[in-house]
């Protein structure tokens, strides 16, 4: 029985689809995050829980993708900064133009 090497999953995905390694890493991370976040969204909607649980799971999932080597640490930093800006209201004001 052969083991699964998680760090090589994006490379295999990129080879099978004929895309670049960076695109394979983004696609693998998107699949992983979708599998992690969709159940979290359903549970939070059903039990009327705050969206903070979804943010926590998203950061956890991105951290796992960084630990697997699928994403660079800069990607996690950018997402955390965007979430912080959204909570502070600066991003919302910038997007609305006011």
Biopython code that builds the backbone (N, CA, C, O; Angstrom):
import numpy as np
from Bio.PDB.StructureBuilder import StructureBuilder

atoms = [
    (1, "UNK", "N", (0.852, -1.171, 0.000)),
    (1, "UNK", "CA", (0.000, 0.000, 0.000)),
    (1, "UNK", "C", (0.899, 1.237, 0.000)),
    (1, "UNK", "O", (1.743, 1.404, 0.881)),
    (2, "UNK", "N", (0.712, 2.078, -0.975)),
    (2, "UNK", "CA", (1.538, 3.279, -1.118)),
    (2, "UNK", "C", (0.944, 4.423, -0.303)),
    (2, "UNK", "O", (-0.275, 4.571, -0.222)),
    (3, "UNK", "N", (1.811, 5.224, 0.295)),
    (3, "UNK", "CA", (1.368, 6.382, 1.061)),
    (3, "UNK", "C", (1.117, 7.584, 0.156)),
    (3, "UNK", "O", (1.591, 7.640, -0.979)),
    (4, "UNK", "N", (0.380, 8.519, 0.673)),
    (4, "UNK", "CA", (0.071, 9.733, -0.069)),
    (4, "UNK", "C", (0.981, 10.845, 0.427)),
    (4, "UNK", "O", (1.054, 11.106, 1.628)),
    (5, "UNK", "N", (1.666, 11.493, -0.487)),
    (5, "UNK", "CA", (2.541, 12.607, -0.149)),
    (5, "UNK", "C", (1.784, 13.901, -0.422)),
    (5, "UNK", "O", (1.611, 14.292, -1.576)),
    (6, "UNK", "N", (1.333, 14.565, 0.640)),
    (6, "UNK", "CA", (0.515, 15.763, 0.492)),
    (6, "UNK", "C", (1.261, 16.916, -0.153)),
    (6, "UNK", "O", (0.660, 17.727, -0.857)),
    (7, "UNK", "N", (2.549, 16.997, 0.076)),
    (7, "UNK", "CA", (3.297, 18.121, -0.476)),
    (7, "UNK", "C", (3.433, 18.025, -1.992)),
    (7, "UNK", "O", (3.700, 19.034, -2.645)),
    (8, "UNK", "N", (3.255, 16.836, -2.569)),
    (8, "UNK", "CA", (3.375, 16.661, -4.010)),
    (8, "UNK", "C", (2.026, 16.707, -4.722)),
    (8, "UNK", "O", (1.983, 16.582, -5.945)),
    (9, "UNK", "N", (0.935, 16.879, -3.998)),
    (9, "UNK", "CA", (-0.392, 16.906, -4.612)),
    (9, "UNK", "C", (-0.549, 18.033, -5.637)),
    (9, "UNK", "O", (-1.049, 17.771, -6.730)),
    (10, "UNK", "N", (-0.142, 19.286, -5.336)),
    (10, "UNK", "CA", (-0.286, 20.337, -6.349)),
    (10, "UNK", "C", (0.523, 20.073, -7.618)),
    (10, "UNK", "O", (0.072, 20.394, -8.718)),
    (11, "UNK", "N", (1.716, 19.488, -7.470)),
    (11, "UNK", "CA", (2.531, 19.174, -8.649)),
    (11, "UNK", "C", (1.849, 18.119, -9.508)),
    (11, "UNK", "O", (1.810, 18.245, -10.732)),
    (12, "UNK", "N", (1.318, 17.092, -8.882)),
    (12, "UNK", "CA", (0.593, 16.063, -9.633)),
    (12, "UNK", "C", (-0.660, 16.614, -10.296)),
    (12, "UNK", "O", (-0.980, 16.254, -11.429)),
    (13, "UNK", "N", (-1.359, 17.478, -9.596)),
    (13, "UNK", "CA", (-2.548, 18.114, -10.148)),
    (13, "UNK", "C", (-2.180, 18.991, -11.344)),
    (13, "UNK", "O", (-2.870, 18.977, -12.363)),
    (14, "UNK", "N", (-1.105, 19.745, -11.219)),
    (14, "UNK", "CA", (-0.647, 20.596, -12.314)),
    (14, "UNK", "C", (-0.221, 19.760, -13.517)),
    (14, "UNK", "O", (-0.515, 20.122, -14.656)),
    (15, "UNK", "N", (0.465, 18.650, -13.278)),
    (15, "UNK", "CA", (0.888, 17.779, -14.385)),
    (15, "UNK", "C", (-0.311, 17.163, -15.094)),
    (15, "UNK", "O", (-0.341, 17.103, -16.323)),
    (16, "UNK", "N", (-1.291, 16.710, -14.336)),
    (16, "UNK", "CA", (-2.465, 16.069, -14.933)),
    (16, "UNK", "C", (-3.312, 17.052, -15.732)),
    (16, "UNK", "O", (-3.877, 16.687, -16.763)),
    (17, "UNK", "N", (-3.405, 18.294, -15.267)),
    (17, "UNK", "CA", (-4.235, 19.289, -15.946)),
    (17, "UNK", "C", (-3.462, 20.113, -16.972)),
    (17, "UNK", "O", (-4.065, 20.852, -17.750)),
    (18, "UNK", "N", (-2.148, 19.995, -16.979)),
    (18, "UNK", "CA", (-1.325, 20.735, -17.929)),
    (18, "UNK", "C", (-1.245, 22.221, -17.615)),
    (18, "UNK", "O", (-1.230, 23.051, -18.524)),
    (19, "UNK", "N", (-1.195, 22.557, -16.333)),
    (19, "UNK", "CA", (-1.112, 23.954, -15.906)),
    (19, "UNK", "C", (0.190, 24.153, -15.143)),
    (19, "UNK", "O", (0.920, 23.200, -14.871)),
    (20, "UNK", "N", (0.467, 25.411, -14.802)),
    (20, "UNK", "CA", (1.712, 25.695, -14.072)),
    (20, "UNK", "C", (1.604, 25.219, -12.625)),
    (20, "UNK", "O", (0.513, 24.942, -12.126)),
    (21, "UNK", "N", (2.746, 25.130, -11.971)),
    (21, "UNK", "CA", (2.783, 24.698, -10.573)),
    (21, "UNK", "C", (2.038, 25.684, -9.681)),
    (21, "UNK", "O", (1.322, 25.271, -8.769)),
    (22, "UNK", "N", (2.198, 26.987, -9.933)),
    (22, "UNK", "CA", (1.504, 27.988, -9.114)),
    (22, "UNK", "C", (-0.005, 27.816, -9.218)),
    (22, "UNK", "O", (-0.708, 27.880, -8.210)),
    (23, "UNK", "N", (-0.508, 27.598, -10.433)),
    (23, "UNK", "CA", (-1.943, 27.374, -10.615)),
    (23, "UNK", "C", (-2.378, 26.084, -9.921)),
    (23, "UNK", "O", (-3.473, 26.025, -9.361)),
    (24, "UNK", "N", (-1.541, 25.062, -9.954)),
    (24, "UNK", "CA", (-1.843, 23.814, -9.251)),
    (24, "UNK", "C", (-1.900, 24.010, -7.748)),
    (24, "UNK", "O", (-2.740, 23.415, -7.073)),
    (25, "UNK", "N", (-1.007, 24.846, -7.216)),
    (25, "UNK", "CA", (-1.021, 25.126, -5.784)),
    (25, "UNK", "C", (-2.284, 25.883, -5.387)),
    (25, "UNK", "O", (-2.900, 25.574, -4.367)),
    (26, "UNK", "N", (-2.671, 26.875, -6.191)),
    (26, "UNK", "CA", (-3.884, 27.634, -5.906)),
    (26, "UNK", "C", (-5.108, 26.729, -6.001)),
    (26, "UNK", "O", (-5.999, 26.812, -5.157)),
    (27, "UNK", "N", (-5.166, 25.861, -7.021)),
    (27, "UNK", "CA", (-6.299, 24.956, -7.192)),
    (27, "UNK", "C", (-6.379, 23.945, -6.052)),
    (27, "UNK", "O", (-7.466, 23.679, -5.538)),
    (28, "UNK", "N", (-5.259, 23.387, -5.658)),
    (28, "UNK", "CA", (-5.249, 22.430, -4.552)),
    (28, "UNK", "C", (-5.685, 23.101, -3.255)),
    (28, "UNK", "O", (-6.425, 22.508, -2.470)),
    (29, "UNK", "N", (-5.239, 24.318, -3.025)),
    (29, "UNK", "CA", (-5.637, 25.044, -1.822)),
    (29, "UNK", "C", (-7.120, 25.381, -1.844)),
    (29, "UNK", "O", (-7.789, 25.321, -0.812)),
    (30, "UNK", "N", (-7.636, 25.733, -3.016)),
    (30, "UNK", "CA", (-9.057, 26.036, -3.139)),
    (30, "UNK", "C", (-9.903, 24.804, -2.862)),
    (30, "UNK", "O", (-10.931, 24.898, -2.192)),
    (31, "UNK", "N", (-9.489, 23.663, -3.364)),
    (31, "UNK", "CA", (-10.223, 22.413, -3.105)),
    (31, "UNK", "C", (-10.196, 22.090, -1.619)),
    (31, "UNK", "O", (-11.225, 21.743, -1.039)),
    (32, "UNK", "N", (-9.028, 22.201, -1.003)),
    (32, "UNK", "CA", (-8.900, 21.912, 0.432)),
    (32, "UNK", "C", (-9.770, 22.858, 1.265)),
    (32, "UNK", "O", (-10.472, 22.424, 2.179)),
    (33, "UNK", "N", (-9.717, 24.160, 0.939)),
    (33, "UNK", "CA", (-10.501, 25.137, 1.695)),
    (33, "UNK", "C", (-11.999, 24.943, 1.479)),
    (33, "UNK", "O", (-12.786, 25.135, 2.406)),
    (34, "UNK", "N", (-12.398, 24.566, 0.272)),
    (34, "UNK", "CA", (-13.822, 24.312, 0.020)),
    (34, "UNK", "C", (-14.299, 23.124, 0.848)),
    (34, "UNK", "O", (-15.384, 23.165, 1.428)),
    (35, "UNK", "N", (-13.500, 22.076, 0.906)),
    (35, "UNK", "CA", (-13.878, 20.910, 1.715)),
    (35, "UNK", "C", (-13.933, 21.246, 3.203)),
    (35, "UNK", "O", (-14.675, 20.615, 3.956)),
    (36, "UNK", "N", (-13.163, 22.222, 3.622)),
    (36, "UNK", "CA", (-13.138, 22.624, 5.017)),
    (36, "UNK", "C", (-14.231, 23.642, 5.357)),
    (36, "UNK", "O", (-14.840, 23.569, 6.424)),
    (37, "UNK", "N", (-14.475, 24.590, 4.447)),
    (37, "UNK", "CA", (-15.360, 25.707, 4.762)),
    (37, "UNK", "C", (-16.836, 25.462, 4.453)),
    (37, "UNK", "O", (-17.698, 26.026, 5.126)),
    (38, "UNK", "N", (-17.148, 24.642, 3.461)),
    (38, "UNK", "CA", (-18.564, 24.418, 3.132)),
    (38, "UNK", "C", (-19.315, 23.802, 4.298)),
    (38, "UNK", "O", (-20.404, 24.286, 4.610)),
    (39, "UNK", "N", (-18.809, 22.759, 4.970)),
    (39, "UNK", "CA", (-19.536, 22.269, 6.150)),
    (39, "UNK", "C", (-19.624, 23.310, 7.268)),
    (39, "UNK", "O", (-20.626, 23.378, 7.979)),
    (40, "UNK", "N", (-18.581, 24.112, 7.418)),
    (40, "UNK", "CA", (-18.603, 25.156, 8.444)),
    (40, "UNK", "C", (-19.688, 26.182, 8.139)),
    (40, "UNK", "O", (-20.395, 26.625, 9.044)),
    (41, "UNK", "N", (-19.822, 26.557, 6.881)),
    (41, "UNK", "CA", (-20.871, 27.505, 6.507)),
    (41, "UNK", "C", (-22.262, 26.933, 6.752)),
    (41, "UNK", "O", (-23.139, 27.637, 7.252)),
    (42, "UNK", "N", (-22.476, 25.658, 6.404)),
    (42, "UNK", "CA", (-23.780, 25.045, 6.621)),
    (42, "UNK", "C", (-24.134, 24.971, 8.101)),
    (42, "UNK", "O", (-25.269, 25.249, 8.488)),
    (43, "UNK", "N", (-23.166, 24.597, 8.921)),
    (43, "UNK", "CA", (-23.409, 24.509, 10.363)),
    (43, "UNK", "C", (-23.674, 25.887, 10.951)),
    (43, "UNK", "O", (-24.561, 26.041, 11.791)),
    (44, "UNK", "N", (-22.916, 26.887, 10.521)),
    (44, "UNK", "CA", (-23.123, 28.228, 11.075)),
    (44, "UNK", "C", (-24.461, 28.813, 10.638)),
    (44, "UNK", "O", (-25.070, 29.571, 11.393)),
    (45, "UNK", "N", (-24.931, 28.482, 9.444)),
    (45, "UNK", "CA", (-26.259, 28.941, 9.012)),
    (45, "UNK", "C", (-27.367, 28.227, 9.778)),
    (45, "UNK", "O", (-28.347, 28.849, 10.187)),
    (46, "UNK", "N", (-27.207, 26.921, 9.970)),
    (46, "UNK", "CA", (-28.244, 26.128, 10.630)),
    (46, "UNK", "C", (-28.422, 26.532, 12.088)),
    (46, "UNK", "O", (-29.548, 26.646, 12.570)),
    (47, "UNK", "N", (-27.316, 26.748, 12.788)),
    (47, "UNK", "CA", (-27.382, 27.072, 14.212)),
    (47, "UNK", "C", (-27.267, 28.563, 14.475)),
    (47, "UNK", "O", (-27.146, 28.979, 15.627)),
    (48, "UNK", "N", (-27.303, 29.381, 13.418)),
    (48, "UNK", "CA", (-27.284, 30.834, 13.532)),
    (48, "UNK", "C", (-26.075, 31.316, 14.349)),
    (48, "UNK", "O", (-26.206, 32.114, 15.276)),
    (49, "UNK", "N", (-24.916, 30.811, 13.979)),
    (49, "UNK", "CA", (-23.672, 31.157, 14.652)),
    (49, "UNK", "C", (-23.037, 32.333, 13.907)),
    (49, "UNK", "O", (-23.244, 32.495, 12.705)),
    (50, "UNK", "N", (-22.289, 33.128, 14.603)),
    (50, "UNK", "CA", (-21.596, 34.267, 14.002)),
    (50, "UNK", "C", (-20.642, 33.787, 12.905)),
    (50, "UNK", "O", (-20.192, 32.641, 12.918)),
    (51, "UNK", "N", (-20.343, 34.670, 11.967)),
    (51, "UNK", "CA", (-19.444, 34.309, 10.878)),
    (51, "UNK", "C", (-17.988, 34.246, 11.328)),
    (51, "UNK", "O", (-17.117, 33.904, 10.529)),
    (52, "UNK", "N", (-17.709, 34.561, 12.568)),
    (52, "UNK", "CA", (-16.340, 34.500, 13.071)),
    (52, "UNK", "C", (-15.814, 33.064, 13.039)),
    (52, "UNK", "O", (-14.611, 32.852, 12.883)),
    (53, "UNK", "N", (-16.704, 32.077, 13.186)),
    (53, "UNK", "CA", (-16.280, 30.675, 13.105)),
    (53, "UNK", "C", (-15.769, 30.349, 11.711)),
    (53, "UNK", "O", (-14.806, 29.597, 11.558)),
    (54, "UNK", "N", (-16.409, 30.912, 10.695)),
    (54, "UNK", "CA", (-15.963, 30.697, 9.324)),
    (54, "UNK", "C", (-14.597, 31.337, 9.102)),
    (54, "UNK", "O", (-13.740, 30.753, 8.440)),
    (55, "UNK", "N", (-14.388, 32.534, 9.651)),
    (55, "UNK", "CA", (-13.084, 33.189, 9.527)),
    (55, "UNK", "C", (-11.992, 32.385, 10.218)),
    (55, "UNK", "O", (-10.885, 32.256, 9.694)),
    (56, "UNK", "N", (-12.299, 31.850, 11.381)),
    (56, "UNK", "CA", (-11.314, 31.050, 12.115)),
    (56, "UNK", "C", (-10.954, 29.799, 11.317)),
    (56, "UNK", "O", (-9.781, 29.438, 11.219)),
    (57, "UNK", "N", (-11.966, 29.136, 10.746)),
    (57, "UNK", "CA", (-11.692, 27.936, 9.951)),
    (57, "UNK", "C", (-10.924, 28.273, 8.674)),
    (57, "UNK", "O", (-10.085, 27.491, 8.227)),
    (58, "UNK", "N", (-11.213, 29.443, 8.087)),
    (58, "UNK", "CA", (-10.481, 29.851, 6.881)),
    (58, "UNK", "C", (-9.013, 30.089, 7.197)),
    (58, "UNK", "O", (-8.139, 29.654, 6.448)),
    (59, "UNK", "N", (-8.736, 30.774, 8.294)),
    (59, "UNK", "CA", (-7.344, 31.011, 8.686)),
    (59, "UNK", "C", (-6.652, 29.690, 9.019)),
    (59, "UNK", "O", (-5.487, 29.493, 8.675)),
    (60, "UNK", "N", (-7.367, 28.787, 9.688)),
    (60, "UNK", "CA", (-6.805, 27.476, 9.997)),
    (60, "UNK", "C", (-6.493, 26.706, 8.719)),
    (60, "UNK", "O", (-5.431, 26.096, 8.602)),
    (61, "UNK", "N", (-7.416, 26.735, 7.765)),
    (61, "UNK", "CA", (-7.194, 26.041, 6.498)),
    (61, "UNK", "C", (-6.048, 26.627, 5.707)),
    (61, "UNK", "O", (-5.245, 25.890, 5.136)),
    (62, "UNK", "N", (-5.961, 27.959, 5.666)),
    (62, "UNK", "CA", (-4.839, 28.590, 4.970)),
    (62, "UNK", "C", (-3.519, 28.270, 5.656)),
    (62, "UNK", "O", (-2.501, 28.078, 4.992)),
    (63, "UNK", "N", (-3.537, 28.211, 6.983)),
    (63, "UNK", "CA", (-2.325, 27.849, 7.712)),
    (63, "UNK", "C", (-1.889, 26.422, 7.368)),
    (63, "UNK", "O", (-0.696, 26.149, 7.233)),
    (64, "UNK", "N", (-2.851, 25.523, 7.229)),
    (64, "UNK", "CA", (-2.521, 24.151, 6.831)),
    (64, "UNK", "C", (-1.938, 24.119, 5.425)),
    (64, "UNK", "O", (-0.989, 23.379, 5.164)),
    (65, "UNK", "N", (-2.502, 24.921, 4.511)),
    (65, "UNK", "CA", (-1.970, 24.972, 3.143)),
    (65, "UNK", "C", (-0.542, 25.512, 3.130)),
    (65, "UNK", "O", (0.290, 25.044, 2.353)),
    (66, "UNK", "N", (-0.256, 26.483, 3.977)),
    (66, "UNK", "CA", (1.112, 27.002, 4.088)),
    (66, "UNK", "C", (2.026, 25.921, 4.665)),
    (66, "UNK", "O", (3.152, 25.749, 4.197)),
    (67, "UNK", "N", (1.553, 25.194, 5.672)),
    (67, "UNK", "CA", (2.360, 24.140, 6.286)),
    (67, "UNK", "C", (2.612, 22.990, 5.311)),
    (67, "UNK", "O", (3.678, 22.375, 5.349)),
    (68, "UNK", "N", (1.638, 22.689, 4.429)),
    (68, "UNK", "CA", (1.829, 21.646, 3.418)),
    (68, "UNK", "C", (2.806, 22.079, 2.333)),
    (68, "UNK", "O", (3.338, 21.244, 1.601)),
    (69, "UNK", "N", (3.041, 23.385, 2.229)),
    (69, "UNK", "CA", (3.906, 23.903, 1.185)),
    (69, "UNK", "C", (3.147, 24.238, -0.086)),
    (69, "UNK", "O", (3.756, 24.453, -1.133)),
    (70, "UNK", "N", (1.818, 24.286, -0.005)),
    (70, "UNK", "CA", (1.013, 24.584, -1.182)),
    (70, "UNK", "C", (0.949, 26.074, -1.460)),
    (70, "UNK", "O", (0.814, 26.476, -2.615)),
    (71, "UNK", "N", (1.042, 26.896, -0.438)),
    (71, "UNK", "CA", (0.989, 28.344, -0.574)),
    (71, "UNK", "C", (2.187, 28.952, 0.145)),
    (71, "UNK", "O", (2.728, 28.377, 1.090)),
    (72, "UNK", "N", (2.580, 30.114, -0.321)),
    (72, "UNK", "CA", (3.620, 30.847, 0.375)),
    (72, "UNK", "C", (3.035, 31.555, 1.588)),
    (72, "UNK", "O", (1.829, 31.790, 1.653)),
    (73, "UNK", "N", (3.875, 31.888, 2.532)),
    (73, "UNK", "CA", (3.405, 32.557, 3.741)),
    (73, "UNK", "C", (2.803, 33.925, 3.423)),
    (73, "UNK", "O", (1.953, 34.407, 4.171)),
    (74, "UNK", "N", (3.225, 34.554, 2.334)),
    (74, "UNK", "CA", (2.720, 35.871, 1.947)),
    (74, "UNK", "C", (1.225, 35.827, 1.680)),
    (74, "UNK", "O", (0.522, 36.803, 1.941)),
    (75, "UNK", "N", (0.729, 34.706, 1.162)),
    (75, "UNK", "CA", (-0.700, 34.587, 0.860)),
    (75, "UNK", "C", (-1.522, 34.642, 2.146)),
    (75, "UNK", "O", (-2.546, 35.324, 2.194)),
    (76, "UNK", "N", (-1.090, 33.941, 3.174)),
    (76, "UNK", "CA", (-1.776, 33.960, 4.464)),
    (76, "UNK", "C", (-1.726, 35.349, 5.072)),
    (76, "UNK", "O", (-2.717, 35.808, 5.640)),
    (77, "UNK", "N", (-0.598, 36.024, 4.966)),
    (77, "UNK", "CA", (-0.474, 37.383, 5.503)),
    (77, "UNK", "C", (-1.439, 38.331, 4.793)),
    (77, "UNK", "O", (-2.077, 39.163, 5.437)),
    (78, "UNK", "N", (-1.547, 38.207, 3.466)),
    (78, "UNK", "CA", (-2.470, 39.070, 2.716)),
    (78, "UNK", "C", (-3.918, 38.842, 3.126)),
    (78, "UNK", "O", (-4.670, 39.803, 3.292)),
    (79, "UNK", "N", (-4.316, 37.600, 3.290)),
    (79, "UNK", "CA", (-5.693, 37.302, 3.664)),
    (79, "UNK", "C", (-5.997, 37.811, 5.075)),
    (79, "UNK", "O", (-7.067, 38.372, 5.314)),
    (80, "UNK", "N", (-5.075, 37.621, 5.995)),
    (80, "UNK", "CA", (-5.278, 38.110, 7.357)),
    (80, "UNK", "C", (-5.382, 39.630, 7.374)),
    (80, "UNK", "O", (-6.199, 40.189, 8.106)),
    (81, "UNK", "N", (-4.560, 40.300, 6.575)),
    (81, "UNK", "CA", (-4.638, 41.759, 6.523)),
    (81, "UNK", "C", (-5.955, 42.229, 5.913)),
    (81, "UNK", "O", (-6.518, 43.226, 6.366)),
    (82, "UNK", "N", (-6.455, 41.537, 4.901)),
    (82, "UNK", "CA", (-7.738, 41.903, 4.305)),
    (82, "UNK", "C", (-8.878, 41.727, 5.296)),
    (82, "UNK", "O", (-9.772, 42.570, 5.369)),
    (83, "UNK", "N", (-8.855, 40.642, 6.058)),
    (83, "UNK", "CA", (-9.895, 40.426, 7.067)),
    (83, "UNK", "C", (-9.821, 41.497, 8.144)),
    (83, "UNK", "O", (-10.853, 41.994, 8.595)),
    (84, "UNK", "N", (-8.618, 41.857, 8.559)),
    (84, "UNK", "CA", (-8.465, 42.911, 9.563)),
    (84, "UNK", "C", (-8.989, 44.240, 9.038)),
    (84, "UNK", "O", (-9.636, 44.983, 9.776)),
    (85, "UNK", "N", (-8.721, 44.548, 7.777)),
    (85, "UNK", "CA", (-9.231, 45.788, 7.201)),
    (85, "UNK", "C", (-10.749, 45.777, 7.075)),
    (85, "UNK", "O", (-11.394, 46.809, 7.262)),
    (86, "UNK", "N", (-11.320, 44.629, 6.764)),
    (86, "UNK", "CA", (-12.776, 44.555, 6.662)),
    (86, "UNK", "C", (-13.423, 44.769, 8.021)),
    (86, "UNK", "O", (-14.460, 45.424, 8.123)),
    (87, "UNK", "N", (-12.817, 44.221, 9.059)),
    (87, "UNK", "CA", (-13.372, 44.428, 10.399)),
    (87, "UNK", "C", (-13.235, 45.880, 10.846)),
    (87, "UNK", "O", (-14.081, 46.377, 11.588)),
    (88, "UNK", "N", (-12.200, 46.554, 10.412)),
    (88, "UNK", "CA", (-12.016, 47.939, 10.841)),
    (88, "UNK", "C", (-12.873, 48.900, 10.034)),
    (88, "UNK", "O", (-13.023, 50.057, 10.426)),
    (89, "UNK", "N", (-13.433, 48.458, 8.928)),
    (89, "UNK", "CA", (-14.318, 49.305, 8.133)),
    (89, "UNK", "C", (-13.617, 50.067, 7.037)),
    (89, "UNK", "O", (-14.283, 50.678, 6.201)),
    (90, "UNK", "N", (-12.296, 50.056, 7.007)),
    (90, "UNK", "CA", (-11.570, 50.795, 5.987)),
    (90, "UNK", "C", (-11.789, 50.209, 4.592)),
    (90, "UNK", "O", (-11.959, 50.954, 3.627)),
    (91, "UNK", "N", (-11.785, 48.897, 4.483)),
    (91, "UNK", "CA", (-11.986, 48.255, 3.189)),
    (91, "UNK", "C", (-13.417, 48.515, 2.689)),
    (91, "UNK", "O", (-13.624, 48.758, 1.500)),
    (92, "UNK", "N", (-14.389, 48.464, 3.587)),
    (92, "UNK", "CA", (-15.783, 48.704, 3.222)),
    (92, "UNK", "C", (-15.957, 50.141, 2.712)),
    (92, "UNK", "O", (-16.650, 50.358, 1.718)),
    (93, "UNK", "N", (-15.348, 51.105, 3.367)),
    (93, "UNK", "CA", (-15.431, 52.488, 2.909)),
    (93, "UNK", "C", (-14.705, 52.698, 1.586)),
    (93, "UNK", "O", (-15.162, 53.476, 0.748)),
    (94, "UNK", "N", (-13.600, 52.027, 1.392)),
    (94, "UNK", "CA", (-12.849, 52.148, 0.155)),
    (94, "UNK", "C", (-13.634, 51.581, -1.021)),
    (94, "UNK", "O", (-13.665, 52.175, -2.098)),
    (95, "UNK", "N", (-14.278, 50.410, -0.807)),
    (95, "UNK", "CA", (-15.052, 49.803, -1.877)),
    (95, "UNK", "C", (-16.314, 50.579, -2.211)),
    (95, "UNK", "O", (-16.714, 50.635, -3.373)),
    (96, "UNK", "N", (-16.939, 51.170, -1.224)),
    (96, "UNK", "CA", (-18.167, 51.916, -1.474)),
    (96, "UNK", "C", (-17.887, 53.321, -2.001)),
    (96, "UNK", "O", (-18.790, 53.969, -2.530)),
    (97, "UNK", "N", (-16.664, 53.797, -1.867)),
    (97, "UNK", "CA", (-16.297, 55.119, -2.374)),
    (97, "UNK", "C", (-16.606, 56.253, -1.441)),
    (97, "UNK", "O", (-16.530, 57.416, -1.837)),
    (98, "UNK", "N", (-16.952, 55.951, -0.216)),
    (98, "UNK", "CA", (-17.263, 57.032, 0.737)),
    (98, "UNK", "C", (-16.162, 57.214, 1.745)),
    (98, "UNK", "O", (-16.259, 58.077, 2.617)),
]
sb = StructureBuilder()
sb.init_structure("model")
sb.init_model(0)
sb.init_chain("A")
sb.init_seg("    ")
for serial, (resi, resn, name, xyz) in enumerate(atoms, 1):
    if name == "N":
        sb.init_residue(resn, " ", resi, " ")
    sb.init_atom(name, np.array(xyz, "f"), 0.0, 1.0, " ", f" {name:<3s}", serial, name[0])
structure = sb.get_structure()
